[in-house]
């Protein structure tokens, strides 16, 4: 690998072939157990997943229990570098029966035995079902006849609708956005972009939800069953237990008492009115003193997840049959971007702040390709070097922008 800035990669040719040793692996053994004297159903499925420090999935084991009872032994191959967090679930028909707490496995060169991982009942609230659709992960929180879908940096209110089998939830007024789970699999779509063969994974704690606004400055945080609202530039502070959400059309609503406050999470990309930074949802806070307007979600979540496939570079389109991609991984302050430049693989850094997006030093495997592909790749790297911000347009496309607002790169989810 050769380390360069994206700007340097755009103008310097190299002749280093792709390659490199694959990541080293080690076996980690253990067993899944629970203390209750309840038999596992005949068709139960054991799932063990491993995530790195960024939360990215690095390994997964899925094994039918085939009538076996606990303890259920398992063995999973993990990277030798970096601490890894293991979690496990026992599923029946796609529904979680028993769930483990996170277990950190320290970095090590050799095999390891972690002993019994004791699973407990799934919490009644604060936990979301996970469905893995290829590279993309969806979180679904159930609330009676309604559900909240967390996908692509957005919260989407869903309502239950009749289905021939399984459970189907749709966005009100938008049947092209849905989750339809049947057994351990699901189909899902966001604005008609459909994903099939999604597999149920280990349920996750519902992520923290933050919102913010300006004039006067305010913010709120919803986490671990609590809500904290800070308003009037920090002069006012309100903290309370989080009530069950209510659903009003396509909005998710929380009503707090003493003092009476209504928090409303709405659909659609929202832009900070001071910086223009995009977020996944609109947010309003209604109090006796008026209505505060702002944005909810995290900008980084609009970028991460399934890779982006580039459709246009600088208004010149793309060479037929060529493939240029972007894959983002957090955290925002020291993120990583990688993909296919059209000829070579690349891996670099990016920084996302409240003011904008920028790409830092990068590494690439430099191989010789047709001149037209090499020129296109250089144009791609040059465009990345000039990016200062991004947006998600009304079609869901990613627009990487120059300082003058021009779209340098246009991409869509793969």
VEXRONU-153337 format. One record per residue (C-alpha): residue number from 1; chain; x negated, y negated, z negated. Coordinates in steps of 0.1 Angstrom, whole numbers, plus 2048, in hexadecimal, padded with zeros to 3 digits. Layout:
REM residues N
<atom num="NUM" cadena="A" X="X" Y="Y" Z="Z"/>
...
END
This chain:
REM residues 414
<atom num="1" cadena="A" X="800" Y="800" Z="800"/>
<atom num="2" cadena="A" X="7F4" Y="7DD" Z="808"/>
<atom num="3" cadena="A" X="7FF" Y="7C0" Z="7F1"/>
<atom num="4" cadena="A" X="808" Y="7A0" Z="802"/>
<atom num="5" cadena="A" X="820" Y="784" Z="7FE"/>
<atom num="6" cadena="A" X="83F" Y="786" Z="815"/>
<atom num="7" cadena="A" X="830" Y="768" Z="828"/>
<atom num="8" cadena="A" X="80F" Y="779" Z="82D"/>
<atom num="9" cadena="A" X="820" Y="799" Z="838"/>
<atom num="10" cadena="A" X="831" Y="785" Z="853"/>
<atom num="11" cadena="A" X="811" Y="77A" Z="864"/>
<atom num="12" cadena="A" X="7F7" Y="794" Z="85B"/>
<atom num="13" cadena="A" X="7F5" Y="7B5" Z="86E"/>
<atom num="14" cadena="A" X="7E7" Y="7D4" Z="85C"/>
<atom num="15" cadena="A" X="7E1" Y="7F8" Z="866"/>
<atom num="16" cadena="A" X="7E6" Y="80B" Z="845"/>
<atom num="17" cadena="A" X="7FB" Y="82B" Z="84A"/>
<atom num="18" cadena="A" X="818" Y="832" Z="834"/>
<atom num="19" cadena="A" X="813" Y="84B" Z="818"/>
<atom num="20" cadena="A" X="80A" Y="84F" Z="7F4"/>
<atom num="21" cadena="A" X="80E" Y="869" Z="7D9"/>
<atom num="22" cadena="A" X="831" Y="870" Z="7CD"/>
<atom num="23" cadena="A" X="83B" Y="868" Z="7A9"/>
<atom num="24" cadena="A" X="830" Y="882" Z="790"/>
<atom num="25" cadena="A" X="84C" Y="896" Z="77F"/>
<atom num="26" cadena="A" X="84F" Y="8AA" Z="75F"/>
<atom num="27" cadena="A" X="869" Y="8C2" Z="752"/>
<atom num="28" cadena="A" X="87E" Y="8B8" Z="734"/>
<atom num="29" cadena="A" X="893" Y="8D3" Z="723"/>
<atom num="30" cadena="A" X="8AF" Y="8D1" Z="70A"/>
<atom num="31" cadena="A" X="8D2" Y="8DC" Z="702"/>
<atom num="32" cadena="A" X="8F4" Y="8CB" Z="701"/>
<atom num="33" cadena="A" X="90A" Y="8D2" Z="6E2"/>
<atom num="34" cadena="A" X="926" Y="8C4" Z="6CE"/>
<atom num="35" cadena="A" X="932" Y="8CB" Z="6AA"/>
<atom num="36" cadena="A" X="957" Y="8CF" Z="6AF"/>
<atom num="37" cadena="A" X="965" Y="8F3" Z="6B0"/>
<atom num="38" cadena="A" X="975" Y="8EE" Z="6D1"/>
<atom num="39" cadena="A" X="96F" Y="904" Z="6EF"/>
<atom num="40" cadena="A" X="963" Y="8F5" Z="710"/>
<atom num="41" cadena="A" X="97B" Y="8FA" Z="72D"/>
<atom num="42" cadena="A" X="971" Y="914" Z="747"/>
<atom num="43" cadena="A" X="96A" Y="8FA" Z="762"/>
<atom num="44" cadena="A" X="957" Y="8E1" Z="74D"/>
<atom num="45" cadena="A" X="939" Y="8CF" Z="75D"/>
<atom num="46" cadena="A" X="91A" Y="8C4" Z="74B"/>
<atom num="47" cadena="A" X="909" Y="8A4" Z="758"/>
<atom num="48" cadena="A" X="8E8" Y="897" Z="74B"/>
<atom num="49" cadena="A" X="8DA" Y="876" Z="759"/>
<atom num="50" cadena="A" X="8B9" Y="865" Z="755"/>
<atom num="51" cadena="A" X="8B4" Y="83F" Z="759"/>
<atom num="52" cadena="A" X="895" Y="829" Z="757"/>
<atom num="53" cadena="A" X="890" Y="809" Z="745"/>
<atom num="54" cadena="A" X="8A3" Y="7F5" Z="760"/>
<atom num="55" cadena="A" X="8C1" Y="80C" Z="75D"/>
<atom num="56" cadena="A" X="8BA" Y="81C" Z="77F"/>
<atom num="57" cadena="A" X="8C2" Y="841" Z="783"/>
<atom num="58" cadena="A" X="8A3" Y="856" Z="787"/>
<atom num="59" cadena="A" X="8B1" Y="879" Z="783"/>
<atom num="60" cadena="A" X="8D2" Y="88B" Z="77E"/>
<atom num="61" cadena="A" X="8DB" Y="8AF" Z="776"/>
<atom num="62" cadena="A" X="8FE" Y="8BC" Z="77E"/>
<atom num="63" cadena="A" X="906" Y="8E0" Z="773"/>
<atom num="64" cadena="A" X="926" Y="8F3" Z="770"/>
<atom num="65" cadena="A" X="92A" Y="903" Z="74E"/>
<atom num="66" cadena="A" X="93C" Y="921" Z="75D"/>
<atom num="67" cadena="A" X="94D" Y="92B" Z="73D"/>
<atom num="68" cadena="A" X="92E" Y="927" Z="727"/>
<atom num="69" cadena="A" X="931" Y="916" Z="705"/>
<atom num="70" cadena="A" X="91A" Y="8FF" Z="6F3"/>
<atom num="71" cadena="A" X="8FE" Y="8FC" Z="6F0"/>
<atom num="72" cadena="A" X="8F9" Y="8F8" Z="715"/>
<atom num="73" cadena="A" X="8D4" Y="8F9" Z="71E"/>
<atom num="74" cadena="A" X="8C6" Y="8E1" Z="739"/>
<atom num="75" cadena="A" X="8A6" Y="8D8" Z="74A"/>
<atom num="76" cadena="A" X="8A0" Y="8B8" Z="75D"/>
<atom num="77" cadena="A" X="881" Y="8AB" Z="76F"/>
<atom num="78" cadena="A" X="878" Y="887" Z="765"/>
<atom num="79" cadena="A" X="85C" Y="86F" Z="770"/>
<atom num="80" cadena="A" X="83D" Y="870" Z="75A"/>
<atom num="81" cadena="A" X="83A" Y="84A" Z="75A"/>
<atom num="82" cadena="A" X="850" Y="833" Z="745"/>
<atom num="83" cadena="A" X="869" Y="83B" Z="72A"/>
<atom num="84" cadena="A" X="889" Y="84C" Z="736"/>
<atom num="85" cadena="A" X="8AC" Y="84B" Z="726"/>
<atom num="86" cadena="A" X="8C1" Y="86B" Z="727"/>
<atom num="87" cadena="A" X="8E6" Y="86C" Z="724"/>
<atom num="88" cadena="A" X="8FE" Y="889" Z="728"/>
<atom num="89" cadena="A" X="923" Y="891" Z="72C"/>
<atom num="90" cadena="A" X="939" Y="8AF" Z="72E"/>
<atom num="91" cadena="A" X="954" Y="8AA" Z="748"/>
<atom num="92" cadena="A" X="974" Y="8BD" Z="750"/>
<atom num="93" cadena="A" X="986" Y="8B4" Z="770"/>
<atom num="94" cadena="A" X="972" Y="895" Z="771"/>
<atom num="95" cadena="A" X="97D" Y="889" Z="74F"/>
<atom num="96" cadena="A" X="962" Y="885" Z="734"/>
<atom num="97" cadena="A" X="967" Y="89C" Z="716"/>
<atom num="98" cadena="A" X="947" Y="897" Z="702"/>
<atom num="99" cadena="A" X="92D" Y="87C" Z="705"/>
<atom num="100" cadena="A" X="90A" Y="877" Z="6F7"/>
<atom num="101" cadena="A" X="8F9" Y="859" Z="6EA"/>
<atom num="102" cadena="A" X="8DA" Y="84D" Z="6FD"/>
<atom num="103" cadena="A" X="8BA" Y="860" Z="6F6"/>
<atom num="104" cadena="A" X="898" Y="850" Z="6FF"/>
<atom num="105" cadena="A" X="87E" Y="868" Z="70C"/>
<atom num="106" cadena="A" X="85B" Y="858" Z="70A"/>
<atom num="107" cadena="A" X="843" Y="859" Z="728"/>
<atom num="108" cadena="A" X="82E" Y="878" Z="728"/>
<atom num="109" cadena="A" X="81A" Y="88D" Z="740"/>
<atom num="110" cadena="A" X="825" Y="8B0" Z="735"/>
<atom num="111" cadena="A" X="846" Y="8C2" Z="730"/>
<atom num="112" cadena="A" X="85B" Y="8BA" Z="712"/>
<atom num="113" cadena="A" X="878" Y="8C9" Z="6FE"/>
<atom num="114" cadena="A" X="891" Y="8B0" Z="6EF"/>
<atom num="115" cadena="A" X="8A5" Y="8CA" Z="6DC"/>
<atom num="116" cadena="A" X="8CB" Y="8C8" Z="6D9"/>
<atom num="117" cadena="A" X="8DC" Y="8A8" Z="6E5"/>
<atom num="118" cadena="A" X="8FC" Y="8A6" Z="6D0"/>
<atom num="119" cadena="A" X="91A" Y="898" Z="6E2"/>
<atom num="120" cadena="A" X="938" Y="888" Z="6D2"/>
<atom num="121" cadena="A" X="95B" Y="87D" Z="6DC"/>
<atom num="122" cadena="A" X="95D" Y="862" Z="6F7"/>
<atom num="123" cadena="A" X="965" Y="840" Z="6E8"/>
<atom num="124" cadena="A" X="989" Y="835" Z="6ED"/>
<atom num="125" cadena="A" X="97F" Y="812" Z="6F8"/>
<atom num="126" cadena="A" X="960" Y="801" Z="705"/>
<atom num="127" cadena="A" X="956" Y="81E" Z="71C"/>
<atom num="128" cadena="A" X="959" Y="81F" Z="742"/>
<atom num="129" cadena="A" X="95A" Y="83D" Z="759"/>
<atom num="130" cadena="A" X="93E" Y="83E" Z="772"/>
<atom num="131" cadena="A" X="941" Y="849" Z="796"/>
<atom num="132" cadena="A" X="921" Y="84C" Z="7AB"/>
<atom num="133" cadena="A" X="927" Y="846" Z="7D0"/>
<atom num="134" cadena="A" X="906" Y="84C" Z="7E0"/>
<atom num="135" cadena="A" X="8EF" Y="82F" Z="7D4"/>
<atom num="136" cadena="A" X="90D" Y="81C" Z="7C7"/>
<atom num="137" cadena="A" X="91B" Y="81F" Z="7A4"/>
<atom num="138" cadena="A" X="93E" Y="816" Z="79A"/>
<atom num="139" cadena="A" X="94B" Y="811" Z="777"/>
<atom num="140" cadena="A" X="970" Y="816" Z="770"/>
<atom num="141" cadena="A" X="980" Y="80C" Z="74E"/>
<atom num="142" cadena="A" X="9A3" Y="81A" Z="749"/>
<atom num="143" cadena="A" X="9BE" Y="805" Z="738"/>
<atom num="144" cadena="A" X="9DE" Y="819" Z="739"/>
<atom num="145" cadena="A" X="9EE" Y="813" Z="75B"/>
<atom num="146" cadena="A" X="9D2" Y="7FB" Z="765"/>
<atom num="147" cadena="A" X="9AD" Y="7FC" Z="769"/>
<atom num="148" cadena="A" X="98F" Y="7E5" Z="76D"/>
<atom num="149" cadena="A" X="976" Y="7EE" Z="788"/>
<atom num="150" cadena="A" X="952" Y="7E1" Z="785"/>
<atom num="151" cadena="A" X="941" Y="7E3" Z="7A7"/>
<atom num="152" cadena="A" X="929" Y="7CD" Z="7BB"/>
<atom num="153" cadena="A" X="927" Y="7B3" Z="7A0"/>
<atom num="154" cadena="A" X="94C" Y="7AE" Z="79D"/>
<atom num="155" cadena="A" X="968" Y="7B7" Z="785"/>
<atom num="156" cadena="A" X="987" Y="7C2" Z="799"/>
<atom num="157" cadena="A" X="9A9" Y="7C7" Z="789"/>
<atom num="158" cadena="A" X="9BB" Y="7E7" Z="794"/>
<atom num="159" cadena="A" X="9DE" Y="7F4" Z="78F"/>
<atom num="160" cadena="A" X="9E9" Y="819" Z="790"/>
<atom num="161" cadena="A" X="9FC" Y="824" Z="7AE"/>
<atom num="162" cadena="A" X="A0D" Y="845" Z="7B7"/>
<atom num="163" cadena="A" X="9F5" Y="860" Z="7C6"/>
<atom num="164" cadena="A" X="9FB" Y="883" Z="7D2"/>
<atom num="165" cadena="A" X="9E0" Y="88F" Z="7BB"/>
<atom num="166" cadena="A" X="9C7" Y="880" Z="7A2"/>
<atom num="167" cadena="A" X="9C9" Y="85C" Z="797"/>
<atom num="168" cadena="A" X="9C8" Y="83E" Z="7AF"/>
<atom num="169" cadena="A" X="9C4" Y="81A" Z="7A6"/>
<atom num="170" cadena="A" X="9C6" Y="7FD" Z="7BE"/>
<atom num="171" cadena="A" X="9BF" Y="7D8" Z="7BD"/>
<atom num="172" cadena="A" X="9E1" Y="7C5" Z="7BD"/>
<atom num="173" cadena="A" X="9E9" Y="7B9" Z="7E0"/>
<atom num="174" cadena="A" X="9CA" Y="7CA" Z="7EE"/>
<atom num="175" cadena="A" X="9CE" Y="7F0" Z="7F4"/>
<atom num="176" cadena="A" X="9AC" Y="7F0" Z="806"/>
<atom num="177" cadena="A" X="99C" Y="7ED" Z="7E3"/>
<atom num="178" cadena="A" X="9A2" Y="80C" Z="7CF"/>
<atom num="179" cadena="A" X="994" Y="829" Z="7BA"/>
<atom num="180" cadena="A" X="9A4" Y="84B" Z="7BF"/>
<atom num="181" cadena="A" X="996" Y="865" Z="7A8"/>
<atom num="182" cadena="A" X="99E" Y="88A" Z="7AC"/>
<atom num="183" cadena="A" X="98C" Y="8A3" Z="795"/>
<atom num="184" cadena="A" X="967" Y="89B" Z="793"/>
<atom num="185" cadena="A" X="967" Y="886" Z="7B3"/>
<atom num="186" cadena="A" X="976" Y="866" Z="7BF"/>
<atom num="187" cadena="A" X="97B" Y="850" Z="7DE"/>
<atom num="188" cadena="A" X="977" Y="82B" Z="7DA"/>
<atom num="189" cadena="A" X="978" Y="80C" Z="7F0"/>
<atom num="190" cadena="A" X="972" Y="7E7" Z="7EC"/>
<atom num="191" cadena="A" X="982" Y="7D2" Z="806"/>
<atom num="192" cadena="A" X="985" Y="7F0" Z="81E"/>
<atom num="193" cadena="A" X="960" Y="7FA" Z="81A"/>
<atom num="194" cadena="A" X="967" Y="81E" Z="810"/>
<atom num="195" cadena="A" X="952" Y="836" Z="7FD"/>
<atom num="196" cadena="A" X="95A" Y="85B" Z="7FC"/>
<atom num="197" cadena="A" X="94C" Y="878" Z="7E7"/>
<atom num="198" cadena="A" X="945" Y="862" Z="7C8"/>
<atom num="199" cadena="A" X="93B" Y="879" Z="7AB"/>
<atom num="200" cadena="A" X="945" Y="873" Z="787"/>
<atom num="201" cadena="A" X="926" Y="86C" Z="772"/>
<atom num="202" cadena="A" X="91E" Y="864" Z="74D"/>
<atom num="203" cadena="A" X="936" Y="849" Z="740"/>
<atom num="204" cadena="A" X="925" Y="828" Z="737"/>
<atom num="205" cadena="A" X="92B" Y="80E" Z="71D"/>
<atom num="206" cadena="A" X="93E" Y="7F1" Z="72D"/>
<atom num="207" cadena="A" X="924" Y="7D7" Z="737"/>
<atom num="208" cadena="A" X="923" Y="7B5" Z="726"/>
<atom num="209" cadena="A" X="938" Y="79C" Z="739"/>
<atom num="210" cadena="A" X="92C" Y="778" Z="738"/>
<atom num="211" cadena="A" X="93C" Y="758" Z="747"/>
<atom num="212" cadena="A" X="931" Y="734" Z="747"/>
<atom num="213" cadena="A" X="93C" Y="712" Z="753"/>
<atom num="214" cadena="A" X="933" Y="6ED" Z="753"/>
<atom num="215" cadena="A" X="941" Y="6CB" Z="74A"/>
<atom num="216" cadena="A" X="944" Y="6D2" Z="72D"/>
<atom num="217" cadena="A" X="92B" Y="6EF" Z="72A"/>
<atom num="218" cadena="A" X="93A" Y="70F" Z="71E"/>
<atom num="219" cadena="A" X="934" Y="735" Z="71F"/>
<atom num="220" cadena="A" X="943" Y="755" Z="712"/>
<atom num="221" cadena="A" X="936" Y="778" Z="70C"/>
<atom num="222" cadena="A" X="94A" Y="798" Z="70A"/>
<atom num="223" cadena="A" X="936" Y="7B5" Z="6FB"/>
<atom num="224" cadena="A" X="93B" Y="7D3" Z="6E4"/>
<atom num="225" cadena="A" X="960" Y="7CB" Z="6DD"/>
<atom num="226" cadena="A" X="95A" Y="7A6" Z="6D4"/>
<atom num="227" cadena="A" X="95D" Y="785" Z="6E6"/>
<atom num="228" cadena="A" X="948" Y="766" Z="6DF"/>
<atom num="229" cadena="A" X="953" Y="745" Z="6EE"/>
<atom num="230" cadena="A" X="93D" Y="726" Z="6EB"/>
<atom num="231" cadena="A" X="94A" Y="706" Z="6F9"/>
<atom num="232" cadena="A" X="946" Y="6E0" Z="6F8"/>
<atom num="233" cadena="A" X="920" Y="6E3" Z="6FF"/>
<atom num="234" cadena="A" X="91C" Y="6FA" Z="6E1"/>
<atom num="235" cadena="A" X="930" Y="6E6" Z="6C8"/>
<atom num="236" cadena="A" X="94D" Y="6FF" Z="6C6"/>
<atom num="237" cadena="A" X="949" Y="724" Z="6BF"/>
<atom num="238" cadena="A" X="964" Y="73E" Z="6BE"/>
<atom num="239" cadena="A" X="95E" Y="764" Z="6B8"/>
<atom num="240" cadena="A" X="979" Y="77F" Z="6B6"/>
<atom num="241" cadena="A" X="980" Y="7A3" Z="6BD"/>
<atom num="242" cadena="A" X="987" Y="7AA" Z="6E1"/>
<atom num="243" cadena="A" X="9AC" Y="7B1" Z="6E7"/>
<atom num="244" cadena="A" X="9B8" Y="7CA" Z="701"/>
<atom num="245" cadena="A" X="9B8" Y="7BA" Z="724"/>
<atom num="246" cadena="A" X="9D8" Y="7B0" Z="734"/>
<atom num="247" cadena="A" X="9DD" Y="7B1" Z="75A"/>
<atom num="248" cadena="A" X="9EE" Y="794" Z="76D"/>
<atom num="249" cadena="A" X="9EC" Y="79C" Z="792"/>
<atom num="250" cadena="A" X="9C7" Y="79D" Z="79B"/>
<atom num="251" cadena="A" X="9BC" Y="78C" Z="77B"/>
<atom num="252" cadena="A" X="9AF" Y="79C" Z="75B"/>
<atom num="253" cadena="A" X="9BB" Y="789" Z="73C"/>
<atom num="254" cadena="A" X="9B1" Y="789" Z="718"/>
<atom num="255" cadena="A" X="9C6" Y="776" Z="6FF"/>
<atom num="256" cadena="A" X="9B6" Y="76B" Z="6DE"/>
<atom num="257" cadena="A" X="9C7" Y="75E" Z="6BF"/>
<atom num="258" cadena="A" X="9BC" Y="744" Z="6A5"/>
<atom num="259" cadena="A" X="9B7" Y="72E" Z="6B8"/>
<atom num="260" cadena="A" X="9CC" Y="739" Z="6D5"/>
<atom num="261" cadena="A" X="9B5" Y="73F" Z="6F3"/>
<atom num="262" cadena="A" X="9BA" Y="74F" Z="715"/>
<atom num="263" cadena="A" X="99D" Y="75D" Z="729"/>
<atom num="264" cadena="A" X="9A4" Y="765" Z="74D"/>
<atom num="265" cadena="A" X="98D" Y="777" Z="765"/>
<atom num="266" cadena="A" X="997" Y="773" Z="789"/>
<atom num="267" cadena="A" X="98C" Y="782" Z="7AA"/>
<atom num="268" cadena="A" X="976" Y="772" Z="7C4"/>
<atom num="269" cadena="A" X="952" Y="766" Z="7C6"/>
<atom num="270" cadena="A" X="94D" Y="748" Z="7B0"/>
<atom num="271" cadena="A" X="932" Y="72E" Z="7B4"/>
<atom num="272" cadena="A" X="923" Y="71A" Z="797"/>
<atom num="273" cadena="A" X="92D" Y="6F6" Z="79D"/>
<atom num="274" cadena="A" X="90B" Y="6EA" Z="792"/>
<atom num="275" cadena="A" X="8F3" Y="701" Z="7A4"/>
<atom num="276" cadena="A" X="908" Y="713" Z="7BE"/>
<atom num="277" cadena="A" X="8FD" Y="735" Z="7B0"/>
<atom num="278" cadena="A" X="917" Y="750" Z="7B9"/>
<atom num="279" cadena="A" X="927" Y="767" Z="79F"/>
<atom num="280" cadena="A" X="940" Y="784" Z="7A3"/>
<atom num="281" cadena="A" X="95F" Y="775" Z="793"/>
<atom num="282" cadena="A" X="970" Y="755" Z="78A"/>
<atom num="283" cadena="A" X="977" Y="74E" Z="765"/>
<atom num="284" cadena="A" X="98E" Y="736" Z="752"/>
<atom num="285" cadena="A" X="992" Y="730" Z="72D"/>
<atom num="286" cadena="A" X="9B3" Y="720" Z="722"/>
<atom num="287" cadena="A" X="9B4" Y="70F" Z="700"/>
<atom num="288" cadena="A" X="9C9" Y="6F5" Z="6EF"/>
<atom num="289" cadena="A" X="9B0" Y="6DC" Z="6FD"/>
<atom num="290" cadena="A" X="9B4" Y="6E5" Z="721"/>
<atom num="291" cadena="A" X="9A6" Y="6FD" Z="73B"/>
<atom num="292" cadena="A" X="981" Y="704" Z="740"/>
<atom num="293" cadena="A" X="977" Y="711" Z="763"/>
<atom num="294" cadena="A" X="958" Y="725" Z="76B"/>
<atom num="295" cadena="A" X="949" Y="746" Z="778"/>
<atom num="296" cadena="A" X="946" Y="769" Z="769"/>
<atom num="297" cadena="A" X="92D" Y="785" Z="76F"/>
<atom num="298" cadena="A" X="908" Y="786" Z="777"/>
<atom num="299" cadena="A" X="8F9" Y="77A" Z="798"/>
<atom num="300" cadena="A" X="8E0" Y="796" Z="798"/>
<atom num="301" cadena="A" X="8FD" Y="7B0" Z="799"/>
<atom num="302" cadena="A" X="908" Y="7A2" Z="7BB"/>
<atom num="303" cadena="A" X="8E6" Y="7AD" Z="7C9"/>
<atom num="304" cadena="A" X="8DE" Y="7CE" Z="7B8"/>
<atom num="305" cadena="A" X="8EF" Y="7F0" Z="7C0"/>
<atom num="306" cadena="A" X="8F1" Y="7FF" Z="7E2"/>
<atom num="307" cadena="A" X="8D8" Y="7F2" Z="7FC"/>
<atom num="308" cadena="A" X="8DF" Y="7D6" Z="814"/>
<atom num="309" cadena="A" X="8DC" Y="7DC" Z="839"/>
<atom num="310" cadena="A" X="8D0" Y="7BD" Z="84C"/>
<atom num="311" cadena="A" X="8E5" Y="7B2" Z="86A"/>
<atom num="312" cadena="A" X="8D5" Y="791" Z="873"/>
<atom num="313" cadena="A" X="8B3" Y="780" Z="86F"/>
<atom num="314" cadena="A" X="8B2" Y="75B" Z="876"/>
<atom num="315" cadena="A" X="8D0" Y="75C" Z="88E"/>
<atom num="316" cadena="A" X="8BD" Y="774" Z="8A5"/>
<atom num="317" cadena="A" X="8D1" Y="793" Z="89D"/>
<atom num="318" cadena="A" X="8BE" Y="7B5" Z="89B"/>
<atom num="319" cadena="A" X="8AE" Y="7CC" Z="8B4"/>
<atom num="320" cadena="A" X="8C6" Y="7E8" Z="8BD"/>
<atom num="321" cadena="A" X="8C0" Y="808" Z="8A8"/>
<atom num="322" cadena="A" X="8A8" Y="7F6" Z="891"/>
<atom num="323" cadena="A" X="8AF" Y="7F7" Z="86C"/>
<atom num="324" cadena="A" X="8A5" Y="7DC" Z="852"/>
<atom num="325" cadena="A" X="8B0" Y="7E0" Z="82E"/>
<atom num="326" cadena="A" X="8AE" Y="7CF" Z="80C"/>
<atom num="327" cadena="A" X="8B2" Y="7E1" Z="7EB"/>
<atom num="328" cadena="A" X="8B2" Y="7CC" Z="7CB"/>
<atom num="329" cadena="A" X="8AB" Y="7D9" Z="7A8"/>
<atom num="330" cadena="A" X="8AC" Y="7C3" Z="788"/>
<atom num="331" cadena="A" X="8A5" Y="7B3" Z="771"/>
<atom num="332" cadena="A" X="8AA" Y="790" Z="780"/>
<atom num="333" cadena="A" X="88A" Y="781" Z="772"/>
<atom num="334" cadena="A" X="874" Y="79C" Z="780"/>
<atom num="335" cadena="A" X="888" Y="7AF" Z="799"/>
<atom num="336" cadena="A" X="87C" Y="7C6" Z="7B5"/>
<atom num="337" cadena="A" X="887" Y="7C6" Z="7D9"/>
<atom num="338" cadena="A" X="87F" Y="7E2" Z="7F1"/>
<atom num="339" cadena="A" X="88A" Y="7F1" Z="812"/>
<atom num="340" cadena="A" X="883" Y="7F5" Z="837"/>
<atom num="341" cadena="A" X="875" Y="7D8" Z="84A"/>
<atom num="342" cadena="A" X="87D" Y="7E8" Z="86C"/>
<atom num="343" cadena="A" X="85B" Y="7F8" Z="870"/>
<atom num="344" cadena="A" X="84C" Y="7FB" Z="84D"/>
<atom num="345" cadena="A" X="858" Y="801" Z="829"/>
<atom num="346" cadena="A" X="853" Y="7E4" Z="811"/>
<atom num="347" cadena="A" X="855" Y="7DD" Z="7EC"/>
<atom num="348" cadena="A" X="853" Y="7BC" Z="7DB"/>
<atom num="349" cadena="A" X="85F" Y="7A6" Z="7BF"/>
<atom num="350" cadena="A" X="87B" Y="78C" Z="7BD"/>
<atom num="351" cadena="A" X="885" Y="773" Z="7A3"/>
<atom num="352" cadena="A" X="8A9" Y="768" Z="79D"/>
<atom num="353" cadena="A" X="8AE" Y="74A" Z="787"/>
<atom num="354" cadena="A" X="8CB" Y="733" Z="780"/>
<atom num="355" cadena="A" X="8BE" Y="71D" Z="79C"/>
<atom num="356" cadena="A" X="8B8" Y="736" Z="7B8"/>
<atom num="357" cadena="A" X="8A8" Y="755" Z="7C7"/>
<atom num="358" cadena="A" X="884" Y="759" Z="7D2"/>
<atom num="359" cadena="A" X="86E" Y="776" Z="7DE"/>
<atom num="360" cadena="A" X="84B" Y="77C" Z="7D1"/>
<atom num="361" cadena="A" X="82D" Y="792" Z="7DA"/>
<atom num="362" cadena="A" X="834" Y="7B1" Z="7ED"/>
<atom num="363" cadena="A" X="824" Y="7D1" Z="7F8"/>
<atom num="364" cadena="A" X="82A" Y="7E3" Z="819"/>
<atom num="365" cadena="A" X="81F" Y="802" Z="82D"/>
<atom num="366" cadena="A" X="812" Y="7F4" Z="84D"/>
<atom num="367" cadena="A" X="818" Y="80A" Z="86B"/>
<atom num="368" cadena="A" X="816" Y="801" Z="890"/>
<atom num="369" cadena="A" X="838" Y="7FF" Z="8A2"/>
<atom num="370" cadena="A" X="844" Y="7F0" Z="8C2"/>
<atom num="371" cadena="A" X="83B" Y="7CC" Z="8C6"/>
<atom num="372" cadena="A" X="860" Y="7C1" Z="8C5"/>
<atom num="373" cadena="A" X="865" Y="7D3" Z="8A4"/>
<atom num="374" cadena="A" X="845" Y="7C5" Z="895"/>
<atom num="375" cadena="A" X="850" Y="7A2" Z="89F"/>
<atom num="376" cadena="A" X="873" Y="7A7" Z="88F"/>
<atom num="377" cadena="A" X="863" Y="7B4" Z="86F"/>
<atom num="378" cadena="A" X="84C" Y="796" Z="86D"/>
<atom num="379" cadena="A" X="86A" Y="780" Z="872"/>
<atom num="380" cadena="A" X="87C" Y="792" Z="855"/>
<atom num="381" cadena="A" X="85F" Y="78E" Z="83D"/>
<atom num="382" cadena="A" X="85B" Y="76A" Z="847"/>
<atom num="383" cadena="A" X="880" Y="764" Z="840"/>
<atom num="384" cadena="A" X="87D" Y="775" Z="81E"/>
<atom num="385" cadena="A" X="861" Y="75E" Z="815"/>
<atom num="386" cadena="A" X="877" Y="73F" Z="81C"/>
<atom num="387" cadena="A" X="895" Y="74B" Z="808"/>
<atom num="388" cadena="A" X="89F" Y="734" Z="7EB"/>
<atom num="389" cadena="A" X="8C2" Y="740" Z="7E4"/>
<atom num="390" cadena="A" X="8DE" Y="757" Z="7EE"/>
<atom num="391" cadena="A" X="904" Y="75A" Z="7F1"/>
<atom num="392" cadena="A" X="91E" Y="775" Z="7F7"/>
<atom num="393" cadena="A" X="937" Y="76A" Z="812"/>
<atom num="394" cadena="A" X="95C" Y="771" Z="814"/>
<atom num="395" cadena="A" X="955" Y="791" Z="828"/>
<atom num="396" cadena="A" X="93D" Y="79F" Z="80C"/>
<atom num="397" cadena="A" X="91E" Y="798" Z="821"/>
<atom num="398" cadena="A" X="8FE" Y="78D" Z="810"/>
<atom num="399" cadena="A" X="8EF" Y="76D" Z="81D"/>
<atom num="400" cadena="A" X="8CB" Y="764" Z="814"/>
<atom num="401" cadena="A" X="8C7" Y="73F" Z="818"/>
<atom num="402" cadena="A" X="8AC" Y="725" Z="81F"/>
<atom num="403" cadena="A" X="8A7" Y="705" Z="80C"/>
<atom num="404" cadena="A" X="8BD" Y="6F3" Z="826"/>
<atom num="405" cadena="A" X="8DA" Y="70C" Z="821"/>
<atom num="406" cadena="A" X="8D4" Y="71F" Z="842"/>
<atom num="407" cadena="A" X="8DA" Y="744" Z="841"/>
<atom num="408" cadena="A" X="8B8" Y="755" Z="847"/>
<atom num="409" cadena="A" X="8C3" Y="779" Z="843"/>
<atom num="410" cadena="A" X="8E6" Y="788" Z="844"/>
<atom num="411" cadena="A" X="8EC" Y="7AB" Z="836"/>
<atom num="412" cadena="A" X="908" Y="7C2" Z="82C"/>
<atom num="413" cadena="A" X="90B" Y="7DF" Z="814"/>
<atom num="414" cadena="A" X="8FF" Y="800" Z="824"/>
END
